[in-house]
Amino acid sequence: MYFYSTKDKSSRYSLEQAVLMSLPPDNGLFMPESIPALSKEFLADLKNQTPFSIGYEVSKALLGDDIPHDVLKKICSEAFNFPVPVVSLSNNTYVAELFHGPTLAFKDFGARFMARVMAYLNRNNSTPLTILVATSGDTGGAVADGFYGVEGIEVYILYPSGGVSDLQEKQLTTYGKNIHAIEVKGTFDDCQRLVKTAFLNADLAKHYRLSSANSINIARLIPQTVYYFDAVRQVNSNEPVVFVVPSGNFGNLTAGLIARRMGLPIHHFVAATNINDVVPEYLEKGDYFPRPSSATISNAMDVGNPSNFGRMMDLFSNSWADIKHSISGYGFTDEDTKEVMVDVYKKSSYILDPHGAVGIAGWRDYSSEHPGETGIILETAHPAKFLDVVEQTLGRKIEIPEALEKLRSRQKVAGMIAADYEVLKQYLIDQKAGK
């Protein structure tokens, strides 16, 4: 399979180039040359599949023969090895719990798959590969876990100071070894800007072979399609299925669009955001105006210039009419989010994290206008990762899973830099020199 840049469809890159470079030189985004449909037989037998078998079929279709199938099968068996249970809240409302992986967030599938793909593609290089990743919360922990101890790869995680929860911060600052955390005095958008600038900087390329573990990397995006197939497998609905996606950088929703292009019967998508609602505004008005992000209790969605918007537009040939036909968008305040958390708990005894609550709010607005459809809301993180917000909102203590509880006693280790590219560049050069 070859890949092109969203800024130049005539360009052609190999899988190794697309994954290890992360971004093409023109600062576009890599997309597969074609998105093949899965066989009718496989789709008809979906109810008998598993996350592993789905992941293998999807990745084999999108990657072709670039990775030997026996190697790819092993990668998938190690990456897609935990369940994605779907919980019913009512007759037509379901929650797909994407937080049953090792870091209790939806990004575990993507990070584990990508780490193993990168390790395979990098196996013959004597120069270490350096991963730069920006996180608004969950990406950092998933990447730290997925890449921990991977030979030949060093990881630097940039995160906004004060912009992640305490337990999220512990997840990305306590691994050590080949995992390094950098606390940035700024927002997630600043972190993302620094990472993108680094990829395009020739001076830094003299010192490092750089790649990314954000959803700008096609190897992070492909495995996230698995959630959609597995959720549809579990929900036996005769009504049109709508996926409601709490959205920040829009990688998860883009993966859903790819899943639909591969043949999964998805009727519609709902993009649910917090007050950082540049995409819902675009869907409503047809004008796209990125802006600095604002901090909210659903911090993983505090993104003012979503990276994957370019991929979304590419999938719809830059047609506002077409994308609006397939995706509805809604934005919500923190107060809206808390009201939904309380209401759902009172009615169903179900504890939502703030991001899942934004998804439920989006589903409620959409379904009031489109009755008779079935909604699957992606619940992207365990509520214990947002302990203070959830407990204060619900007025009760919640159980902390062992995977998080053991982090509380660990010591945070992180560098601190200003949100300035020259400062980041010098920091990385100093790290290389052992300063």
HUSUL-V145057 format. One record per residue. RES is the residue in one small letter. PSI is psi in whole degrees, -180 to 180 (none if undefined). BURIAL is 1 if it has 24 or more other ideal C-beta (glycine too) atoms within 12 Angstrom, else 0. D_CENTER is the distance of its C-alpha to the mean C-alpha in Angstrom with 1 decimal. Layout:
res=RES psi=PSI burial=BURIAL d_center=D_CENTER
res=RES psi=PSI burial=BURIAL d_center=D_CENTER
This chain:
res=m psi=136 burial=1 d_center=22.7
res=y psi=163 burial=1 d_center=22.7
res=f psi=150 burial=1 d_center=20.2
res=y psi=166 burial=1 d_center=21.0
res=s psi=140 burial=1 d_center=20.0
res=t psi=-16 burial=1 d_center=19.1
res=k psi=-3 burial=0 d_center=22.0
res=d psi=93 burial=0 d_center=24.4
res=k psi=-13 burial=0 d_center=24.4
res=s psi=-9 burial=0 d_center=27.4
res=s psi=160 burial=0 d_center=25.7
res=r psi=121 burial=0 d_center=25.1
res=y psi=148 burial=1 d_center=23.1
res=s psi=168 burial=1 d_center=23.0
res=l psi=-44 burial=1 d_center=20.0
res=e psi=-44 burial=1 d_center=21.0
res=q psi=-46 burial=1 d_center=21.1
res=a psi=-42 burial=1 d_center=17.8
res=v psi=-45 burial=1 d_center=15.9
res=l psi=-23 burial=1 d_center=18.1
res=m psi=-33 burial=1 d_center=18.5
res=s psi=-52 burial=1 d_center=14.9
res=l psi=141 burial=1 d_center=16.5
res=p psi=162 burial=1 d_center=19.8
res=p psi=-23 burial=0 d_center=22.8
res=d psi=6 burial=0 d_center=22.9
res=n psi=23 burial=1 d_center=19.6
res=g psi=-154 burial=1 d_center=18.2
res=l psi=143 burial=1 d_center=15.2
res=f psi=139 burial=1 d_center=15.9
res=m psi=146 burial=1 d_center=16.2
res=p psi=143 burial=1 d_center=18.1
res=e psi=-32 burial=1 d_center=21.7
res=s psi=155 burial=0 d_center=21.8
res=i psi=95 burial=1 d_center=19.7
res=p psi=146 burial=0 d_center=22.2
res=a psi=141 burial=0 d_center=22.8
res=l psi=159 burial=1 d_center=22.9
res=s psi=149 burial=0 d_center=26.5
res=k psi=-33 burial=0 d_center=28.0
res=e psi=-43 burial=0 d_center=29.1
res=f psi=-46 burial=1 d_center=25.7
res=l psi=-37 burial=1 d_center=24.4
res=a psi=-25 burial=0 d_center=27.7
res=d psi=18 burial=0 d_center=27.3
res=l psi=-35 burial=1 d_center=23.7
res=k psi=-20 burial=0 d_center=25.1
res=n psi=7 burial=0 d_center=26.3
res=q psi=174 burial=1 d_center=23.1
res=t psi=166 burial=1 d_center=20.7
res=p psi=-39 burial=1 d_center=17.1
res=f psi=-51 burial=1 d_center=18.7
res=s psi=-35 burial=1 d_center=20.9
res=i psi=-47 burial=1 d_center=18.4
res=g psi=-39 burial=1 d_center=16.0
res=y psi=-46 burial=1 d_center=19.1
res=e psi=-43 burial=1 d_center=20.4
res=v psi=-50 burial=1 d_center=17.3
res=s psi=-35 burial=1 d_center=16.7
res=k psi=-40 burial=1 d_center=20.5
res=a psi=-39 burial=1 d_center=20.7
res=l psi=-25 burial=1 d_center=18.2
res=l psi=-12 burial=1 d_center=19.4
res=g psi=-136 burial=0 d_center=23.0
res=d psi=16 burial=0 d_center=25.3
res=d psi=-27 burial=1 d_center=23.8
res=i psi=126 burial=1 d_center=23.0
res=p psi=140 burial=0 d_center=25.9
res=h psi=-31 burial=0 d_center=25.2
res=d psi=-35 burial=0 d_center=26.5
res=v psi=-44 burial=0 d_center=24.1
res=l psi=-39 burial=1 d_center=21.1
res=k psi=-40 burial=0 d_center=22.3
res=k psi=-42 burial=0 d_center=22.4
res=i psi=-46 burial=1 d_center=18.9
res=c psi=-36 burial=1 d_center=17.7
res=s psi=-29 burial=0 d_center=20.1
res=e psi=-26 burial=1 d_center=18.6
res=a psi=-41 burial=1 d_center=14.9
res=f psi=60 burial=1 d_center=15.2
res=n psi=28 burial=1 d_center=17.9
res=f psi=157 burial=1 d_center=17.0
res=p psi=162 burial=1 d_center=17.4
res=v psi=75 burial=1 d_center=15.3
res=p psi=144 burial=0 d_center=18.2
res=v psi=126 burial=1 d_center=18.8
res=v psi=135 burial=1 d_center=21.1
res=s psi=127 burial=0 d_center=23.5
res=l psi=-27 burial=1 d_center=24.3
res=s psi=-173 burial=0 d_center=26.9
res=n psi=-34 burial=0 d_center=28.3
res=n psi=15 burial=1 d_center=25.6
res=t psi=121 burial=1 d_center=22.6
res=y psi=151 burial=1 d_center=20.2
res=v psi=122 burial=1 d_center=17.3
res=a psi=114 burial=1 d_center=14.9
res=e psi=105 burial=1 d_center=14.3
res=l psi=17 burial=1 d_center=11.0
res=f psi=31 burial=1 d_center=12.2
res=h psi=14 burial=1 d_center=14.9
res=g psi=-175 burial=1 d_center=13.7
res=p psi=-28 burial=1 d_center=15.2
res=t psi=10 burial=1 d_center=13.2
res=l psi=39 burial=1 d_center=12.9
res=a psi=157 burial=1 d_center=9.2
res=f psi=-17 burial=1 d_center=6.9
res=k psi=0 burial=1 d_center=5.2
res=d psi=-44 burial=1 d_center=8.9
res=f psi=-52 burial=1 d_center=9.4
res=g psi=-46 burial=1 d_center=7.3
res=a psi=-41 burial=1 d_center=8.9
res=r psi=-42 burial=1 d_center=12.2
res=f psi=-49 burial=1 d_center=12.5
res=m psi=-42 burial=1 d_center=11.9
res=a psi=-42 burial=1 d_center=14.3
res=r psi=-37 burial=1 d_center=16.9
res=v psi=-44 burial=1 d_center=16.8
res=m psi=-42 burial=1 d_center=17.1
res=a psi=-40 burial=1 d_center=19.9
res=y psi=-48 burial=1 d_center=21.7
res=l psi=-25 burial=1 d_center=21.6
res=n psi=5 burial=1 d_center=22.7
res=r psi=-29 burial=0 d_center=25.4
res=n psi=6 burial=0 d_center=28.4
res=n psi=130 burial=0 d_center=27.6
res=s psi=-21 burial=0 d_center=29.8
res=t psi=130 burial=0 d_center=28.0
res=p psi=147 burial=1 d_center=24.9
res=l psi=132 burial=1 d_center=21.5
res=t psi=121 burial=1 d_center=19.9
res=i psi=125 burial=1 d_center=16.1
res=l psi=128 burial=1 d_center=15.3
res=v psi=136 burial=1 d_center=12.0
res=a psi=140 burial=1 d_center=11.5
res=t psi=142 burial=1 d_center=9.9
res=s psi=9 burial=1 d_center=10.4
res=g psi=-81 burial=1 d_center=10.6
res=d psi=-29 burial=1 d_center=8.4
res=t psi=-44 burial=1 d_center=6.8
res=g psi=-47 burial=1 d_center=10.6
res=g psi=-43 burial=1 d_center=11.8
res=a psi=-41 burial=1 d_center=9.8
res=v psi=-43 burial=1 d_center=10.7
res=a psi=-45 burial=1 d_center=14.2
res=d psi=-43 burial=1 d_center=14.7
res=g psi=-34 burial=1 d_center=13.6
res=f psi=-4 burial=1 d_center=15.8
res=y psi=123 burial=1 d_center=18.5
res=g psi=4 burial=0 d_center=21.8
res=v psi=121 burial=1 d_center=20.7
res=e psi=137 burial=0 d_center=23.9
res=g psi=5 burial=1 d_center=24.0
res=i psi=126 burial=1 d_center=20.6
res=e psi=141 burial=1 d_center=20.4
res=v psi=130 burial=1 d_center=17.3
res=y psi=121 burial=1 d_center=17.4
res=i psi=119 burial=1 d_center=14.9
res=l psi=128 burial=1 d_center=15.6
res=y psi=150 burial=1 d_center=15.1
res=p psi=128 burial=1 d_center=17.1
res=s psi=125 burial=1 d_center=20.3
res=g psi=6 burial=0 d_center=20.6
res=g psi=5 burial=1 d_center=17.1
res=v psi=159 burial=1 d_center=15.5
res=s psi=164 burial=1 d_center=17.3
res=d psi=-44 burial=1 d_center=19.9
res=l psi=-34 burial=1 d_center=18.3
res=q psi=-43 burial=1 d_center=14.9
res=e psi=-42 burial=1 d_center=17.2
res=k psi=-35 burial=1 d_center=19.1
res=q psi=-32 burial=1 d_center=16.2
res=l psi=-4 burial=1 d_center=15.6
res=t psi=7 burial=1 d_center=19.3
res=t psi=7 burial=1 d_center=21.3
res=y psi=-47 burial=1 d_center=20.6
res=g psi=-158 burial=0 d_center=22.9
res=k psi=-112 burial=0 d_center=24.2
res=n psi=10 burial=1 d_center=21.8
res=i psi=122 burial=1 d_center=19.1
res=h psi=132 burial=1 d_center=20.1
res=a psi=140 burial=1 d_center=18.8
res=i psi=115 burial=1 d_center=19.8
res=e psi=124 burial=1 d_center=20.2
res=v psi=131 burial=1 d_center=20.4
res=k psi=79 burial=0 d_center=22.9
res=g psi=-161 burial=1 d_center=20.8
res=t psi=175 burial=1 d_center=17.7
res=f psi=-39 burial=1 d_center=14.1
res=d psi=-36 burial=1 d_center=15.2
res=d psi=-45 burial=1 d_center=17.9
res=c psi=-45 burial=1 d_center=15.7
res=q psi=-40 burial=1 d_center=13.7
res=r psi=-43 burial=1 d_center=17.2
res=l psi=-43 burial=1 d_center=18.6
res=v psi=-47 burial=1 d_center=16.2
res=k psi=-40 burial=1 d_center=16.8
res=t psi=-40 burial=1 d_center=20.5
res=a psi=-39 burial=1 d_center=20.7
res=f psi=-28 burial=1 d_center=19.8
res=l psi=6 burial=1 d_center=22.5
res=n psi=118 burial=1 d_center=25.1
res=a psi=-33 burial=0 d_center=27.9
res=d psi=-45 burial=0 d_center=29.3
res=l psi=-32 burial=1 d_center=26.4
res=a psi=-20 burial=0 d_center=26.2
res=k psi=-23 burial=0 d_center=29.7
res=h psi=-27 burial=0 d_center=28.5
res=y psi=146 burial=1 d_center=25.0
res=r psi=112 burial=1 d_center=23.3
res=l psi=145 burial=1 d_center=19.8
res=s psi=173 burial=1 d_center=16.4
res=s psi=152 burial=1 d_center=12.8
res=a psi=9 burial=1 d_center=9.9
res=n psi=173 burial=1 d_center=7.4
res=s psi=-1 burial=1 d_center=5.8
res=i psi=-22 burial=1 d_center=9.4
res=n psi=125 burial=1 d_center=10.4
res=i psi=-26 burial=1 d_center=11.2
res=a psi=-18 burial=1 d_center=11.2
res=r psi=-30 burial=1 d_center=7.5
res=l psi=-44 burial=1 d_center=7.3
res=i psi=-48 burial=1 d_center=10.4
res=p psi=-18 burial=1 d_center=10.0
res=q psi=-10 burial=1 d_center=7.4
res=t psi=-24 burial=1 d_center=10.6
res=v psi=-38 burial=1 d_center=12.4
res=y psi=-41 burial=1 d_center=11.5
res=y psi=-46 burial=1 d_center=13.3
res=f psi=-43 burial=1 d_center=16.3
res=d psi=-35 burial=1 d_center=16.7
res=a psi=-44 burial=1 d_center=16.7
res=v psi=-38 burial=1 d_center=19.3
res=r psi=-39 burial=1 d_center=21.2
res=q psi=-23 burial=1 d_center=21.7
res=v psi=105 burial=1 d_center=22.6
res=n psi=84 burial=0 d_center=25.9
res=s psi=137 burial=1 d_center=26.3
res=n psi=-7 burial=0 d_center=29.1
res=e psi=162 burial=0 d_center=27.6
res=p psi=136 burial=0 d_center=25.0
res=v psi=129 burial=1 d_center=21.4
res=v psi=129 burial=1 d_center=19.1
res=f psi=129 burial=1 d_center=15.4
res=v psi=120 burial=1 d_center=14.4
res=v psi=108 burial=1 d_center=10.9
res=p psi=125 burial=1 d_center=10.4
res=s psi=137 burial=1 d_center=8.9
res=g psi=-75 burial=1 d_center=8.5
res=n psi=-5 burial=1 d_center=7.3
res=f psi=21 burial=1 d_center=7.4
res=g psi=-42 burial=1 d_center=5.1
res=n psi=-43 burial=1 d_center=5.3
res=l psi=-38 burial=1 d_center=8.8
res=t psi=-40 burial=1 d_center=9.6
res=a psi=-38 burial=1 d_center=9.1
res=g psi=-39 burial=1 d_center=11.4
res=l psi=-38 burial=1 d_center=13.8
res=i psi=-41 burial=1 d_center=14.1
res=a psi=-42 burial=1 d_center=14.8
res=r psi=-40 burial=1 d_center=17.4
res=r psi=-27 burial=1 d_center=18.9
res=m psi=0 burial=1 d_center=19.4
res=g psi=-4 burial=1 d_center=21.5
res=l psi=128 burial=1 d_center=19.7
res=p psi=85 burial=1 d_center=21.7
res=i psi=123 burial=1 d_center=19.4
res=h psi=-42 burial=1 d_center=21.7
res=h psi=161 burial=1 d_center=19.5
res=f psi=145 burial=1 d_center=16.2
res=v psi=120 burial=1 d_center=16.1
res=a psi=110 burial=1 d_center=13.8
res=a psi=122 burial=1 d_center=14.4
res=t psi=171 burial=1 d_center=14.1
res=n psi=-150 burial=1 d_center=16.2
res=i psi=-9 burial=1 d_center=18.9
res=n psi=74 burial=1 d_center=16.6
res=d psi=43 burial=1 d_center=17.2
res=v psi=-34 burial=1 d_center=17.8
res=v psi=-46 burial=1 d_center=16.3
res=p psi=-37 burial=1 d_center=18.3
res=e psi=-41 burial=1 d_center=21.2
res=y psi=-45 burial=1 d_center=20.9
res=l psi=-31 burial=1 d_center=20.9
res=e psi=-41 burial=0 d_center=24.0
res=k psi=-20 burial=0 d_center=25.9
res=g psi=5 burial=0 d_center=24.8
res=d psi=132 burial=0 d_center=24.5
res=y psi=114 burial=1 d_center=21.4
res=f psi=91 burial=0 d_center=22.0
res=p psi=151 burial=0 d_center=19.3
res=r psi=163 burial=0 d_center=20.4
res=p psi=141 burial=0 d_center=19.9
res=s psi=156 burial=1 d_center=17.5
res=s psi=144 burial=1 d_center=19.2
res=a psi=138 burial=1 d_center=18.6
res=t psi=176 burial=1 d_center=18.1
res=i psi=-16 burial=1 d_center=17.8
res=s psi=69 burial=1 d_center=14.2
res=n psi=-27 burial=1 d_center=13.3
res=a psi=-13 burial=1 d_center=9.4
res=m psi=13 burial=1 d_center=10.3
res=d psi=73 burial=1 d_center=13.1
res=v psi=125 burial=1 d_center=12.4
res=g psi=-11 burial=1 d_center=15.5
res=n psi=78 burial=1 d_center=14.8
res=p psi=127 burial=1 d_center=11.4
res=s psi=-39 burial=1 d_center=10.9
res=n psi=3 burial=1 d_center=10.1
res=f psi=-37 burial=1 d_center=13.2
res=g psi=-38 burial=1 d_center=15.3
res=r psi=-40 burial=1 d_center=13.8
res=m psi=-46 burial=1 d_center=14.2
res=m psi=-38 burial=1 d_center=17.7
res=d psi=-41 burial=1 d_center=18.5
res=l psi=-24 burial=1 d_center=17.9
res=f psi=21 burial=1 d_center=20.4
res=s psi=38 burial=0 d_center=22.7
res=n psi=27 burial=0 d_center=22.4
res=s psi=114 burial=0 d_center=24.1
res=w psi=-40 burial=0 d_center=23.6
res=a psi=-41 burial=0 d_center=25.7
res=d psi=-43 burial=0 d_center=23.7
res=i psi=-36 burial=1 d_center=20.3
res=k psi=-30 burial=0 d_center=22.0
res=h psi=-28 burial=0 d_center=23.4
res=s psi=-21 burial=1 d_center=20.2
res=i psi=131 burial=1 d_center=18.0
res=s psi=147 burial=1 d_center=19.4
res=g psi=141 burial=1 d_center=18.0
res=y psi=142 burial=1 d_center=19.0
res=g psi=149 burial=1 d_center=18.7
res=f psi=151 burial=1 d_center=20.0
res=t psi=171 burial=0 d_center=21.6
res=d psi=-37 burial=1 d_center=21.4
res=e psi=-41 burial=0 d_center=24.6
res=d psi=-44 burial=1 d_center=23.4
res=t psi=-47 burial=1 d_center=20.5
res=k psi=-39 burial=1 d_center=23.1
res=e psi=-41 burial=0 d_center=25.5
res=v psi=-42 burial=1 d_center=23.1
res=m psi=-46 burial=1 d_center=22.4
res=v psi=-46 burial=1 d_center=26.2
res=d psi=-46 burial=0 d_center=27.1
res=v psi=-39 burial=1 d_center=24.8
res=y psi=-42 burial=1 d_center=26.1
res=k psi=-40 burial=0 d_center=29.7
res=k psi=-33 burial=0 d_center=29.6
res=s psi=-4 burial=0 d_center=27.5
res=s psi=28 burial=0 d_center=27.4
res=y psi=131 burial=1 d_center=23.6
res=i psi=117 burial=1 d_center=21.6
res=l psi=149 burial=1 d_center=18.5
res=d psi=168 burial=1 d_center=16.2
res=p psi=-33 burial=1 d_center=16.1
res=h psi=-43 burial=1 d_center=12.7
res=g psi=-34 burial=1 d_center=14.1
res=a psi=-38 burial=1 d_center=17.4
res=v psi=-38 burial=1 d_center=16.1
res=g psi=-44 burial=1 d_center=15.1
res=i psi=-42 burial=1 d_center=18.6
res=a psi=-42 burial=1 d_center=20.2
res=g psi=-40 burial=1 d_center=18.7
res=w psi=-41 burial=1 d_center=20.0
res=r psi=-43 burial=1 d_center=23.3
res=d psi=-44 burial=1 d_center=23.8
res=y psi=-47 burial=1 d_center=23.0
res=s psi=-24 burial=1 d_center=25.0
res=s psi=-26 burial=0 d_center=27.9
res=e psi=-18 burial=0 d_center=28.2
res=h psi=72 burial=0 d_center=27.5
res=p psi=157 burial=0 d_center=29.2
res=g psi=8 burial=0 d_center=29.4
res=e psi=161 burial=1 d_center=25.8
res=t psi=128 burial=1 d_center=23.5
res=g psi=133 burial=1 d_center=20.2
res=i psi=112 burial=1 d_center=17.3
res=i psi=129 burial=1 d_center=15.1
res=l psi=115 burial=1 d_center=11.7
res=e psi=109 burial=1 d_center=12.2
res=t psi=-16 burial=1 d_center=9.1
res=a psi=152 burial=1 d_center=11.1
res=h psi=136 burial=1 d_center=14.8
res=p psi=-24 burial=1 d_center=17.1
res=a psi=-18 burial=1 d_center=18.9
res=k psi=-14 burial=1 d_center=16.1
res=f psi=52 burial=1 d_center=17.6
res=l psi=-52 burial=1 d_center=21.1
res=d psi=-47 burial=0 d_center=23.2
res=v psi=-47 burial=1 d_center=21.8
res=v psi=-46 burial=1 d_center=21.9
res=e psi=-40 burial=0 d_center=25.3
res=q psi=-39 burial=0 d_center=26.8
res=t psi=-43 burial=1 d_center=25.7
res=l psi=-14 burial=1 d_center=26.9
res=g psi=35 burial=0 d_center=29.8
res=r psi=158 burial=0 d_center=29.4
res=k psi=147 burial=0 d_center=28.2
res=i psi=154 burial=1 d_center=25.3
res=e psi=135 burial=0 d_center=25.1
res=i psi=120 burial=1 d_center=23.0
res=p psi=152 burial=1 d_center=21.7
res=e psi=-36 burial=0 d_center=23.4
res=a psi=-29 burial=1 d_center=20.2
res=l psi=-39 burial=1 d_center=19.9
res=e psi=-40 burial=0 d_center=23.7
res=k psi=-16 burial=0 d_center=24.5
res=l psi=-23 burial=1 d_center=22.4
res=r psi=-30 burial=0 d_center=24.7
res=s psi=-4 burial=0 d_center=27.5
res=r psi=152 burial=0 d_center=25.7
res=q psi=127 burial=0 d_center=26.4
res=k psi=134 burial=1 d_center=23.9
res=v psi=114 burial=0 d_center=24.3
res=a psi=143 burial=1 d_center=22.8
res=g psi=166 burial=1 d_center=24.3
res=m psi=127 burial=0 d_center=24.6
res=i psi=161 burial=1 d_center=24.8
res=a psi=161 burial=0 d_center=25.3
res=a psi=61 burial=1 d_center=22.8
res=d psi=128 burial=0 d_center=24.9
res=y psi=-41 burial=1 d_center=24.1
res=e psi=-35 burial=0 d_center=27.6
res=v psi=-44 burial=1 d_center=27.1
res=l psi=-45 burial=1 d_center=23.9
res=k psi=-45 burial=1 d_center=25.7
res=q psi=-36 burial=0 d_center=28.7
res=y psi=-47 burial=1 d_center=26.7
res=l psi=-39 burial=1 d_center=25.2
res=i psi=-40 burial=0 d_center=28.6
res=d psi=-40 burial=0 d_center=30.2
res=q psi=-42 burial=1 d_center=27.9
res=k psi=-37 burial=0 d_center=28.8
res=a psi=-2 burial=0 d_center=32.5
res=g psi=22 burial=0 d_center=32.2
res=k psi=none burial=0 d_center=33.1
